[in-house]
Amino acid sequence: MAPKAKEKAKGSSSQPTISIEDLFTSLNKFIGKKEYAQVVKVAEQVLSTAPGDEDALRCKIVALINTDNIDGAIAVIQSSHKLPIDLSFLKAYCLYRLNKLDEALEYLKSQERSTATMLLESQILYRLGRMDACLDIYQKLQNLSVDSLEVNFVAGLVGAGRSSEVQRVLEALKVKPSSSFELAYNTACSLIERNNYVDAEQLLLSARRVGQESLMEDNWADDDIENELAPIAVQLAYVQQKLGNTQEAVQAYLDMIKQNLDDEPSLAIATNNLISLRGLKEVSDSLKKLDRLIEKGEGGQFRLAGALESKLSVKQKEAVYVNRALLLVHANKIDQARELVTALVGMFPDSATPVLLQAAVLVRENKASRAEEVLGQFAGKFPDKLKVFLLARAQVAAAAGHFQVAAESLSKIPDIQHMPATVATIVALKERLGDIDGAELVLDNAIEWWSNSMSEDNNNKLTVIMQEAASFKLKHGRQEEALKLFEELVKNNNNVDALVGLVTTAAHVNVEKAEAYEKKLKSLPGLKGINVDDLEATSGAKPSENGSRLVNIEGHDETKKDKTKKKRKRKPRYPKGFDPAHPGPPPDPERWLPKRERSTFRPKRKDKRAANVRGSQGAVSRDKHEAGNSDGPVRSSGADNVDSKATNSKSSQTSSSKAASQNTGGSKSKKKSRK
């Protein structure tokens, strides 16, 4: 019985349970201190005492979200699906944080329209790149008191390409751009979109100053402040890049990359911009840097590494992928470029750039016809991007020698179909094809279109096209039609060039009409008193002394006075330390020539003794060796002596002809022996 009594005593000495009121008091205290790990622990204690408590459950989920434990928050939401608690909004937010944007929108549809749900929906639409729908929500929230609405509103306008409306919105909201560093940054981005880089730079500097002051007041650490203001530093470097200060921009990008900031999006943008500045320099290094930003997931799908996939905008993601594709093409890695470009067409279906890249890869593979086919298909699918695709198709076709396809592509673009430059290009392409009638039809259609046009500068463009059409018709032997065009030009515009063309054309068709119009031409100055017969008898106009211009005809009857200009004499400039009174000996006139080419040059004489010894080191000549082995001098008559020496010298010549030819000593010894 003693152990039982002990156990009872032990049970009586256990700690008393904490009441729910005390737990919620602790919960509120930790929430105020933003100690979210403690919030999770206390919330779990409350749920262990009172399972299904809605407040504790929501506190736990929000605390997990604030500690970036999104998967844990979703697990808690899914485990409590049987409870009569609507957690759809929190689940939608978790899916938004996990970049599952379409699923997040589906969960929001079941929620009532409130300020919180509308703000979350606008953020999701912004991430999806649906800027117009995002701005519609902000306009509805404009009359409500929403904190930092102007910051998101301006960001949406910039993303939608409506930067010109930013100033009007700020005036409607009655806020100044410098009221916060976030708003100043977004407003500066709108100025950059409008190419106002000088004002954007000043506003970015103001944003950095305001941000440093406000964050220091909130007791932020220096590293945290630097990470928070990193987007401003990147944008300042970009402004320097656009202002032409390339060295400053490159140095700023390199400094950010070396710092290895925790702000991954800013670091990725700095890397991408640095690569765009380099261009085709250091392609391999640029590819290595971009490979760190892009990874290949399951199923061969490309995605950005880390948090870049969820934090970069659609345009920024596309810029990174496009730059990598361009580098792969320039590095001649066509297989990898083809794989990436094919994936980009599906990843960015609303953009024309991936399609243009796909055509570029096909052209690089010498598949111009296939590239023309791809561009033609997408031109039919996306009428709003018709101009871009058809212009690219015309360029590819013209470069490949497919002039008919190029002319057809240009003719299908309504915006520029009748512009003078487009008309001239189509006419040139049809001339290459030998289709003179088709080229003439293009010119006639352009004249008719500009004649009926109500634009302000239609008269100027009509005059240009009519004059070119008349010249074209005259060139191809259609003088009657050219004459009509020149007559109309002279009648409407009184153009001197048209009058000259009219006289020239009429001279082929109707000489009397040509003479009649010729009288309207003003006489050239200086032609009075000139005998035409004498002028025709001459060999031509006399060129001037410098050969660049013809002598004026007026000068034949005038006596020109020769004006002698006095040339100012300048004192000669002598070298330093030179005395002209005592110049000394004259310099050598051959001082600029190489030594071997000077008259005083004497080559060095070769050593004659070197030719007598040949062979390896220590060897002696054969004659000396034989002389050393003989017992004594051989006595013979003088004739025998001459013959023997002559024979010896002859044998030495035959045995070593190269040595004899290079050595003059042998010939001298031969002369001595003959004496």
C-alpha positions as CSV (number, residue, x, y, z in Angstrom):
1,M,0.0,0.0,0.0
2,A,3.0,2.3,0.5
3,P,3.8,2.7,-3.2
4,K,0.2,3.6,-3.9
5,A,0.2,6.2,-1.3
6,K,3.4,7.6,-2.8
7,E,1.9,7.7,-6.2
8,K,-1.0,9.6,-4.8
9,A,1.3,12.0,-3.1
10,K,3.2,12.4,-6.4
11,G,0.0,13.1,-8.3
12,S,-1.1,15.7,-5.7
13,S,2.2,17.5,-6.1
14,S,1.8,18.0,-10.0
15,Q,1.6,21.5,-11.5
16,P,-1.9,23.0,-11.8
17,T,-3.3,23.4,-15.3
18,I,-3.1,26.9,-16.9
19,S,-6.4,28.5,-17.6
20,I,-7.4,29.4,-21.2
21,E,-7.6,33.1,-20.2
22,D,-4.0,33.1,-19.1
23,L,-3.0,31.3,-22.3
24,F,-4.8,33.9,-24.5
25,T,-3.1,36.6,-22.4
26,S,0.3,35.1,-23.2
27,L,-0.7,34.7,-26.8
28,N,-1.6,38.3,-27.1
29,K,1.7,39.3,-25.4
30,F,3.8,37.2,-27.9
31,I,1.8,38.6,-30.9
32,G,2.6,42.1,-29.8
33,K,6.3,41.3,-29.5
34,K,6.2,39.5,-32.9
35,E,7.6,36.3,-31.4
36,Y,5.8,34.0,-33.7
37,A,7.5,30.8,-32.6
38,Q,6.1,31.3,-29.1
39,V,2.7,32.2,-30.6
40,V,2.7,28.7,-32.3
41,K,3.6,27.0,-29.0
42,V,0.9,28.8,-26.9
43,A,-1.7,28.3,-29.6
44,E,-1.0,24.6,-29.6
45,Q,-1.5,24.6,-25.8
46,V,-4.8,26.3,-26.2
47,L,-5.9,23.8,-28.9
48,S,-4.8,20.9,-26.6
49,T,-7.2,22.3,-23.9
50,A,-9.9,23.5,-26.3
51,P,-9.7,21.6,-29.6
52,G,-11.4,23.5,-32.4
53,D,-11.0,26.9,-30.9
54,E,-11.2,29.2,-34.0
55,D,-9.1,32.1,-32.6
56,A,-6.3,29.8,-31.5
57,L,-6.3,28.0,-34.8
58,R,-6.2,31.3,-36.8
59,C,-3.3,32.6,-34.6
60,K,-1.3,29.4,-35.2
61,I,-1.8,29.6,-39.0
62,V,-0.9,33.3,-39.2
63,A,2.2,32.7,-37.0
64,L,3.3,29.9,-39.2
65,I,2.9,32.1,-42.3
66,N,5.0,34.8,-40.6
67,T,7.8,32.4,-39.9
68,D,7.7,31.4,-43.6
69,N,6.5,27.9,-42.8
70,I,3.8,27.9,-45.5
71,D,3.7,24.2,-45.9
72,G,3.1,23.8,-42.1
73,A,0.2,26.4,-42.3
74,I,-1.4,24.5,-45.2
75,A,-1.1,21.2,-43.2
76,V,-2.9,22.8,-40.3
77,I,-5.6,24.1,-42.6
78,Q,-6.1,20.7,-44.2
79,S,-6.2,18.9,-40.8
80,S,-9.0,21.2,-39.6
81,H,-11.2,20.8,-42.7
82,K,-13.9,19.0,-40.7
83,L,-14.3,21.9,-38.3
84,P,-17.0,24.4,-39.1
85,I,-14.5,27.1,-39.7
86,D,-14.0,28.9,-43.1
87,L,-10.3,29.1,-43.7
88,S,-10.5,29.6,-47.5
89,F,-8.9,33.1,-47.3
90,L,-5.9,31.9,-45.4
91,K,-5.5,28.9,-47.7
92,A,-5.7,31.3,-50.7
93,Y,-3.0,33.4,-49.2
94,C,-0.8,30.3,-48.6
95,L,-1.2,29.2,-52.2
96,Y,-0.3,32.8,-53.3
97,R,2.9,32.5,-51.3
98,L,3.7,29.2,-52.9
99,N,3.1,30.8,-56.3
100,K,0.1,28.6,-57.0
101,L,-1.8,31.6,-58.3
102,D,-4.6,29.9,-60.3
103,E,-5.6,27.7,-57.3
104,A,-5.4,30.8,-55.1
105,L,-7.9,32.6,-57.3
106,E,-10.3,29.6,-57.2
107,Y,-10.4,29.7,-53.4
108,L,-11.0,33.4,-53.4
109,K,-14.1,33.0,-55.6
110,S,-16.0,31.5,-52.6
111,Q,-15.2,34.4,-50.4
112,E,-17.3,37.5,-49.9
113,R,-16.0,40.7,-51.5
114,S,-14.1,42.6,-48.8
115,T,-11.1,44.9,-48.7
116,A,-8.8,42.0,-47.7
117,T,-10.0,39.6,-50.4
118,M,-9.8,42.4,-53.1
119,L,-6.3,43.3,-52.1
120,L,-5.2,39.7,-52.2
121,E,-6.9,39.2,-55.6
122,S,-5.2,42.3,-57.0
123,Q,-1.8,40.9,-55.8
124,I,-2.5,37.6,-57.5
125,L,-3.5,39.3,-60.7
126,Y,-0.4,41.4,-60.6
127,R,1.8,38.3,-60.3
128,L,-0.1,36.7,-63.2
129,G,0.5,39.8,-65.4
130,R,-3.2,40.6,-65.7
131,M,-2.6,44.3,-65.1
132,D,-5.9,45.7,-66.4
133,A,-7.9,43.5,-64.0
134,C,-5.6,44.4,-61.2
135,L,-6.0,48.1,-61.8
136,D,-9.8,47.7,-61.9
137,I,-9.7,46.5,-58.3
138,Y,-7.5,49.4,-57.2
139,Q,-9.9,51.8,-58.7
140,K,-12.7,50.3,-56.7
141,L,-10.6,50.5,-53.6
142,Q,-9.7,54.1,-54.3
143,N,-12.6,55.5,-52.3
144,L,-11.8,53.3,-49.3
145,S,-9.2,54.0,-46.7
146,V,-6.6,51.4,-47.5
147,D,-3.0,51.7,-46.2
148,S,-0.3,52.0,-48.9
149,L,-2.9,51.8,-51.7
150,E,-1.1,54.4,-53.8
151,V,2.1,52.3,-53.7
152,N,0.4,49.3,-55.3
153,F,-1.7,51.4,-57.6
154,V,1.4,53.1,-59.1
155,A,3.2,49.8,-59.4
156,G,0.2,48.4,-61.3
157,L,0.1,51.4,-63.7
158,V,3.8,50.9,-64.4
159,G,3.4,47.2,-65.0
160,A,0.4,47.8,-67.4
161,G,2.4,50.4,-69.4
162,R,0.3,53.3,-68.3
163,S,3.0,55.4,-66.7
164,S,1.5,58.6,-68.1
165,E,-1.4,58.2,-65.7
166,V,0.7,58.1,-62.5
167,Q,0.8,61.8,-61.9
168,R,-3.0,62.1,-62.3
169,V,-3.6,59.2,-59.8
170,L,-1.2,60.7,-57.3
171,E,-3.1,64.0,-57.5
172,A,-6.4,62.3,-57.1
173,L,-5.1,60.4,-54.0
174,K,-3.6,63.7,-52.7
175,V,-0.2,62.2,-52.0
176,K,3.3,63.3,-52.9
177,P,5.8,60.9,-54.5
178,S,8.3,61.5,-51.7
179,S,5.9,60.6,-48.9
180,S,7.5,57.2,-48.6
181,F,10.5,55.6,-50.2
182,E,8.3,52.8,-51.8
183,L,6.1,55.4,-53.5
184,A,9.1,57.4,-54.6
185,Y,10.7,54.3,-56.1
186,N,7.6,53.3,-58.0
187,T,7.1,56.8,-59.3
188,A,10.7,56.8,-60.5
189,C,10.0,53.6,-62.3
190,S,7.2,55.4,-64.1
191,L,9.6,58.1,-65.2
192,I,12.0,55.5,-66.5
193,E,9.2,54.0,-68.6
194,R,8.7,57.5,-70.1
195,N,12.5,57.8,-70.8
196,N,12.8,60.7,-68.3
197,Y,16.0,59.4,-66.7
198,V,17.3,62.7,-65.2
199,D,14.2,63.2,-63.1
200,A,14.1,59.5,-62.3
201,E,17.6,59.6,-60.9
202,Q,16.8,62.5,-58.6
203,L,13.7,60.8,-57.3
204,L,15.6,57.5,-56.7
205,L,18.2,59.4,-54.7
206,S,15.4,61.0,-52.7
207,A,13.9,57.5,-52.2
208,R,17.2,56.1,-50.9
209,R,17.6,59.0,-48.5
210,V,14.0,58.8,-47.2
211,G,14.4,55.0,-46.8
212,Q,17.6,55.2,-44.9
213,E,16.1,57.7,-42.5
214,S,12.9,55.9,-41.9
215,L,14.5,52.4,-41.4
216,M,17.1,53.8,-39.1
217,E,14.3,55.3,-37.0
218,D,12.8,51.8,-36.8
219,N,16.2,50.5,-35.5
220,W,16.9,48.3,-38.5
221,A,20.4,46.8,-38.8
222,D,22.7,48.1,-41.5
223,D,22.6,44.8,-43.5
224,D,18.9,44.7,-43.3
225,I,18.7,48.4,-44.5
226,E,21.0,47.6,-47.4
227,N,18.9,44.6,-48.5
228,E,15.7,46.6,-48.2
229,L,17.1,49.4,-50.4
230,A,18.7,47.1,-52.9
231,P,16.0,47.6,-55.6
232,I,16.8,51.3,-55.5
233,A,20.5,50.7,-56.0
234,V,19.8,48.4,-59.0
235,Q,17.4,51.0,-60.5
236,L,20.0,53.7,-60.1
237,A,22.6,51.6,-61.9
238,Y,20.0,51.0,-64.7
239,V,19.5,54.8,-65.0
240,Q,23.2,55.3,-65.4
241,Q,23.2,52.6,-68.1
242,K,20.5,54.4,-70.0
243,L,22.2,57.8,-69.6
244,G,25.3,56.4,-71.3
245,N,27.5,56.1,-68.2
246,T,28.4,52.5,-69.0
247,Q,31.5,52.3,-66.7
248,E,29.5,53.6,-63.7
249,A,26.7,51.2,-64.4
250,V,29.0,48.2,-64.8
251,Q,30.8,49.0,-61.5
252,A,27.5,49.4,-59.6
253,Y,26.3,46.0,-60.9
254,L,29.6,44.3,-60.0
255,D,29.5,45.8,-56.5
256,M,26.0,44.4,-55.9
257,I,27.0,41.0,-57.2
258,K,30.2,40.9,-55.0
259,Q,28.2,41.9,-51.9
260,N,26.0,38.7,-52.4
261,L,22.9,40.4,-50.9
262,D,20.0,38.4,-49.4
263,D,17.7,40.2,-51.8
264,E,17.6,37.5,-54.6
265,P,15.4,39.4,-57.1
266,S,17.7,42.5,-57.0
267,L,20.8,40.3,-57.4
268,A,19.2,38.5,-60.3
269,I,18.2,41.8,-62.0
270,A,21.7,43.2,-61.5
271,T,23.2,40.0,-63.1
272,N,20.9,40.2,-66.0
273,N,21.5,43.8,-66.7
274,L,25.3,43.3,-66.5
275,I,25.0,40.6,-69.1
276,S,23.0,42.8,-71.4
277,L,25.7,45.5,-71.0
278,R,28.4,43.1,-72.0
279,G,26.7,41.9,-75.1
280,L,28.7,39.4,-77.0
281,K,31.8,39.8,-74.7
282,E,32.5,37.0,-72.3
283,V,29.6,34.8,-73.6
284,S,30.7,31.7,-71.6
285,D,30.9,33.7,-68.3
286,S,27.6,35.3,-68.9
287,L,26.0,31.8,-69.6
288,K,27.5,30.5,-66.3
289,K,25.9,33.5,-64.4
290,L,22.5,32.9,-66.0
291,D,22.7,29.2,-65.4
292,R,22.7,29.9,-61.7
293,L,19.4,31.7,-62.0
294,I,17.6,29.0,-64.1
295,E,17.0,25.4,-63.3
296,K,15.3,22.5,-65.0
297,G,12.6,20.8,-63.0
298,E,10.7,17.6,-63.4
299,G,9.4,16.9,-66.9
300,G,11.9,19.2,-68.5
301,Q,10.2,22.3,-67.4
302,F,12.3,25.4,-66.9
303,R,11.9,27.6,-63.8
304,L,13.8,30.2,-61.9
305,A,15.9,29.2,-58.9
306,G,14.9,29.9,-55.3
307,A,12.4,32.7,-54.6
308,L,12.9,34.3,-58.1
309,E,10.0,32.3,-59.5
310,S,7.5,34.0,-57.2
311,K,9.1,37.4,-56.7
312,L,10.1,38.5,-60.2
313,S,7.4,39.9,-62.5
314,V,6.4,38.3,-65.8
315,K,8.5,40.8,-67.8
316,Q,11.5,40.3,-65.6
317,K,11.3,36.5,-65.9
318,E,11.0,36.8,-69.7
319,A,14.0,39.0,-69.9
320,V,16.2,36.5,-68.0
321,Y,15.0,33.6,-70.2
322,V,15.4,35.6,-73.5
323,N,18.9,36.7,-72.6
324,R,19.9,33.1,-72.0
325,A,18.4,32.0,-75.3
326,L,20.3,34.7,-77.1
327,L,23.6,33.7,-75.5
328,L,23.0,30.1,-76.4
329,V,22.5,31.1,-80.0
330,H,25.7,33.2,-80.1
331,A,27.6,30.4,-78.4
332,N,26.4,28.1,-81.2
333,K,24.6,25.8,-78.7
334,I,21.7,25.4,-81.1
335,D,20.2,22.3,-79.5
336,Q,19.9,23.9,-76.0
337,A,18.6,27.1,-77.6
338,R,15.9,25.2,-79.5
339,E,14.8,23.4,-76.3
340,L,14.6,26.6,-74.3
341,V,12.9,28.7,-77.0
342,T,10.3,26.0,-77.6
343,A,9.5,26.0,-73.8
344,L,9.3,29.9,-73.8
345,V,6.6,29.9,-76.4
346,G,4.3,28.1,-74.0
347,M,5.5,29.9,-70.9
348,F,4.8,33.4,-72.3
349,P,2.0,32.9,-74.8
350,D,1.1,36.6,-74.8
351,S,4.6,37.7,-75.8
352,A,6.0,37.9,-79.4
353,T,9.6,37.7,-78.3
354,P,9.8,33.8,-77.9
355,V,8.3,33.4,-81.4
356,L,10.9,35.7,-82.9
357,L,13.6,33.8,-81.1
358,Q,12.2,30.5,-82.4
359,A,12.4,31.9,-85.9
360,A,16.0,33.1,-85.3
361,V,17.0,29.6,-84.2
362,L,15.5,28.2,-87.4
363,V,17.3,30.7,-89.5
364,R,20.6,29.8,-87.7
365,E,19.9,26.2,-88.8
366,N,19.4,27.3,-92.4
367,K,15.7,26.6,-92.2
368,A,14.4,30.0,-93.5
369,S,11.3,28.5,-95.1
370,R,10.3,26.9,-91.8
371,A,10.9,30.2,-90.0
372,E,8.6,32.0,-92.5
373,E,5.9,29.4,-91.9
374,V,6.1,29.8,-88.1
375,L,5.9,33.6,-88.3
376,G,3.0,33.4,-90.7
377,Q,1.1,31.0,-88.4
378,F,1.5,33.3,-85.3
379,A,0.6,36.4,-87.4
380,G,-2.8,34.8,-88.0
381,K,-3.3,33.7,-84.4
382,F,-2.5,37.1,-82.8
383,P,-3.9,40.0,-84.8
384,D,-2.7,42.5,-82.2
385,K,0.9,41.4,-82.9
386,L,0.4,41.1,-86.7
387,K,2.9,43.9,-87.5
388,V,5.8,42.4,-85.5
389,F,5.4,39.0,-87.0
390,L,5.0,40.1,-90.6
391,L,7.9,42.5,-90.4
392,A,10.1,39.7,-89.1
393,R,8.8,37.4,-91.8
394,A,9.6,39.9,-94.5
395,Q,13.1,40.3,-93.2
396,V,13.8,36.6,-93.1
397,A,12.3,36.1,-96.6
398,A,14.3,39.0,-98.1
399,A,17.5,37.7,-96.6
400,A,16.8,34.2,-98.0
401,G,16.0,35.5,-101.5
402,H,12.3,34.8,-101.2
403,F,11.3,38.2,-102.6
404,Q,7.7,37.2,-103.3
405,V,7.1,36.2,-99.6
406,A,8.7,39.4,-98.4
407,A,6.6,41.6,-100.6
408,E,3.4,39.7,-99.6
409,S,4.2,40.1,-95.9
410,L,4.7,43.9,-96.2
411,S,1.5,44.3,-98.2
412,K,-0.5,42.7,-95.4
413,I,0.5,45.3,-92.8
414,P,-2.3,47.9,-92.8
415,D,-0.5,50.4,-90.7
416,I,2.5,50.9,-93.0
417,Q,1.2,49.4,-96.2
418,H,1.1,52.7,-98.0
419,M,3.9,54.5,-96.3
420,P,6.6,55.8,-98.7
421,A,9.3,53.6,-97.2
422,T,7.2,50.4,-97.4
423,V,6.0,51.2,-100.9
424,A,9.6,51.7,-102.0
425,T,10.6,48.4,-100.5
426,I,7.8,46.5,-102.1
427,V,8.5,48.1,-105.5
428,A,12.2,47.1,-105.2
429,L,11.3,43.5,-104.3
430,K,8.9,43.2,-107.2
431,E,11.6,44.7,-109.5
432,R,13.9,41.9,-108.4
433,L,11.2,39.4,-109.3
434,G,10.7,41.1,-112.7
435,D,7.1,41.9,-111.9
436,I,7.0,45.4,-113.3
437,D,3.2,45.4,-113.6
438,G,2.9,44.4,-109.9
439,A,5.3,47.2,-108.9
440,E,3.4,49.7,-110.9
441,L,0.1,48.6,-109.3
442,V,1.6,49.1,-105.8
443,L,2.5,52.7,-106.7
444,D,-0.9,53.4,-108.2
445,N,-2.7,52.0,-105.1
446,A,-0.5,54.2,-102.9
447,I,-1.3,57.3,-104.9
448,E,-5.0,56.5,-104.7
449,W,-4.8,55.9,-101.0
450,W,-3.0,59.1,-100.2
451,S,-5.3,61.1,-102.5
452,N,-8.3,60.0,-100.4
453,S,-6.4,60.3,-97.1
454,M,-7.4,63.0,-94.5
455,S,-4.1,63.0,-92.6
456,E,-2.2,66.2,-92.1
457,D,0.9,65.3,-94.1
458,N,-0.8,63.5,-96.9
459,N,0.2,66.2,-99.5
460,N,3.9,65.8,-98.8
461,K,3.7,62.0,-98.9
462,L,1.5,62.1,-102.0
463,T,4.0,64.4,-103.8
464,V,6.9,62.0,-102.9
465,I,5.1,58.9,-104.1
466,M,3.8,60.5,-107.3
467,Q,7.3,61.8,-108.3
468,E,8.8,58.3,-107.6
469,A,6.0,56.7,-109.6
470,A,6.5,59.0,-112.5
471,S,10.3,58.3,-112.5
472,F,9.5,54.5,-112.3
473,K,7.2,54.6,-115.3
474,L,9.6,56.7,-117.3
475,K,12.4,54.3,-116.5
476,H,10.4,51.3,-117.8
477,G,9.3,53.0,-121.0
478,R,5.8,54.1,-120.0
479,Q,6.2,57.8,-121.0
480,E,2.5,58.5,-121.4
481,E,1.6,57.6,-117.8
482,A,4.7,59.3,-116.5
483,L,3.7,62.5,-118.4
484,K,0.3,62.5,-116.8
485,L,1.8,62.2,-113.3
486,F,4.3,65.0,-114.0
487,E,1.6,67.3,-115.3
488,E,-0.5,66.7,-112.2
489,L,2.5,67.5,-110.0
490,V,3.3,70.7,-111.9
491,K,-0.4,71.7,-111.8
492,N,-0.9,71.1,-108.0
493,N,2.5,71.9,-106.5
494,N,4.4,74.0,-109.1
495,N,7.5,71.9,-108.3
496,V,10.7,72.7,-110.2
497,D,11.8,69.0,-110.1
498,A,8.5,67.9,-111.4
499,L,8.7,70.6,-114.2
500,V,12.1,69.3,-115.2
501,G,10.8,65.7,-115.3
502,L,7.8,66.9,-117.3
503,V,10.0,68.5,-120.0
504,T,12.3,65.4,-120.1
505,T,9.3,63.1,-120.4
506,A,7.5,65.2,-123.0
507,A,10.6,65.3,-125.1
508,H,10.1,61.6,-125.8
509,V,6.3,61.9,-126.5
510,N,5.4,65.4,-127.6
511,V,8.1,67.8,-128.5
512,E,5.8,70.8,-128.8
513,K,4.5,70.3,-125.3
514,A,8.1,69.9,-124.1
515,E,9.1,73.2,-125.7
516,A,6.0,74.9,-124.2
517,Y,6.8,73.7,-120.7
518,E,10.5,74.5,-121.2
519,K,9.6,78.2,-121.4
520,K,8.4,78.0,-117.8
521,L,11.8,77.1,-116.6
522,K,13.8,80.0,-115.2
523,S,17.0,80.8,-117.0
524,L,20.2,80.0,-115.2
525,P,22.3,83.0,-114.1
526,G,25.4,83.6,-116.1
527,L,24.1,82.2,-119.4
528,K,23.5,85.6,-121.1
529,G,25.8,86.4,-124.0
530,I,26.9,82.8,-124.5
531,N,27.1,81.5,-128.0
532,V,25.6,78.1,-128.0
533,D,27.3,77.0,-131.2
534,D,30.7,78.0,-129.9
535,L,30.0,76.2,-126.6
536,E,29.0,73.0,-128.4
537,A,32.1,73.2,-130.5
538,T,34.3,73.1,-127.4
539,S,35.4,69.8,-125.8
540,G,33.4,70.5,-122.7
541,A,33.5,72.5,-119.5
542,K,37.0,73.4,-118.3
543,P,37.8,72.0,-114.9
544,S,39.3,74.1,-112.3
545,E,42.9,73.8,-111.1
546,N,42.0,71.6,-108.1
547,G,39.8,69.4,-110.3
548,S,36.8,69.5,-108.0
549,R,34.5,72.0,-109.7
550,L,33.8,73.4,-113.1
551,V,34.8,76.9,-114.1
552,N,31.9,79.4,-114.0
553,I,30.7,80.3,-117.5
554,E,30.4,84.0,-116.5
555,G,34.1,84.2,-116.3
556,H,34.7,84.0,-120.1
557,D,33.7,87.7,-120.6
558,E,35.1,89.1,-117.4
559,T,38.7,90.0,-116.7
560,K,39.6,88.8,-113.3
561,K,42.3,90.6,-111.4
562,D,44.9,88.5,-109.9
563,K,45.0,89.2,-106.2
564,T,48.4,88.3,-104.8
565,K,48.2,87.4,-101.2
566,K,51.2,88.2,-99.1
567,K,52.2,85.1,-97.2
568,R,53.3,85.8,-93.7
569,K,56.8,84.6,-93.0
570,R,57.3,82.7,-89.8
571,K,60.5,82.3,-88.0
572,P,61.9,78.7,-88.2
573,R,61.7,76.7,-85.0
574,Y,65.0,75.1,-84.0
575,P,65.5,72.2,-81.7
576,K,66.3,72.9,-78.1
577,G,70.0,73.9,-77.5
578,F,70.6,74.5,-81.3
579,D,72.6,77.6,-82.2
580,P,71.9,78.7,-85.8
581,A,75.0,80.8,-85.8
582,H,77.2,77.8,-85.1
583,P,75.3,74.8,-86.5
584,G,78.2,72.5,-86.5
585,P,78.7,69.6,-89.0
586,P,75.7,68.7,-91.2
587,P,73.8,65.6,-90.2
588,D,74.4,62.4,-92.0
589,P,71.9,62.2,-94.9
590,E,71.9,58.4,-94.6
591,R,71.1,58.4,-90.9
592,W,67.5,57.0,-91.6
593,L,68.7,54.1,-93.6
594,P,69.6,50.7,-92.1
595,K,73.4,50.2,-91.6
596,R,73.6,47.5,-94.2
597,E,72.3,49.9,-96.9
598,R,74.6,52.8,-96.1
599,S,77.5,53.6,-98.4
600,T,80.0,53.4,-95.5
601,F,78.9,49.9,-94.5
602,R,81.6,47.2,-94.7
603,P,80.7,43.6,-93.9
604,K,82.8,41.6,-91.5
605,R,85.3,39.3,-93.1
606,K,85.0,35.6,-92.3
607,D,87.8,33.6,-90.7
608,K,89.6,31.6,-93.4
609,R,91.0,29.1,-91.0
610,A,87.5,27.8,-90.1
611,A,87.1,26.2,-93.6
612,N,90.2,23.9,-93.3
613,V,88.9,21.9,-90.3
614,R,85.7,19.9,-90.8
615,G,84.1,17.1,-88.9
616,S,83.7,16.4,-85.2
617,Q,85.6,18.2,-82.4
618,G,89.3,17.4,-82.4
619,A,89.4,16.3,-86.0
620,V,92.3,17.4,-88.3
621,S,92.5,17.7,-92.0
622,R,93.6,14.6,-94.0
623,D,96.6,16.3,-95.6
624,K,98.0,17.2,-92.2
625,H,97.4,13.7,-90.9
626,E,99.3,12.1,-93.8
627,A,102.1,14.6,-93.5
628,G,102.5,13.7,-89.8
629,N,102.7,9.9,-90.5
630,S,105.4,10.2,-93.2
631,D,109.0,9.5,-92.2
632,G,110.3,12.7,-93.8
633,P,109.9,15.1,-96.6
634,V,109.6,13.5,-100.1
635,R,112.2,14.8,-102.5
636,S,111.1,15.0,-106.2
637,S,111.6,17.1,-109.2
638,G,109.7,20.4,-109.7
639,A,107.4,18.9,-112.3
640,D,106.4,16.1,-110.1
641,N,105.8,18.5,-107.3
642,V,103.5,20.6,-109.4
643,D,101.5,17.6,-110.6
644,S,101.1,16.1,-107.2
645,K,99.9,19.4,-105.7
646,A,97.5,19.9,-108.6
647,T,96.1,16.4,-108.1
648,N,95.7,16.9,-104.4
649,S,93.9,20.2,-104.9
650,K,91.6,18.7,-107.5
651,S,90.8,15.7,-105.3
652,S,90.0,18.1,-102.5
653,Q,87.6,19.9,-104.7
654,T,85.7,16.8,-105.7
655,S,85.5,15.4,-102.2
656,S,84.0,18.6,-100.8
657,S,82.6,20.8,-103.5
658,K,80.4,22.9,-101.0
659,A,83.4,23.7,-98.9
660,A,85.5,24.7,-101.9
661,S,82.8,27.0,-103.2
662,Q,82.4,28.8,-99.9
663,N,86.2,29.0,-99.3
664,T,88.4,31.3,-101.4
665,G,91.6,30.0,-99.8
666,G,91.6,26.9,-102.1
667,S,91.9,29.0,-105.3
668,K,94.8,31.0,-103.9
669,S,96.7,27.9,-102.9
670,K,96.1,26.5,-106.4
671,K,97.7,29.6,-107.9
672,K,100.7,29.3,-105.7
673,S,101.2,25.6,-106.7
674,R,101.1,26.5,-110.4
675,K,104.0,29.0,-109.9
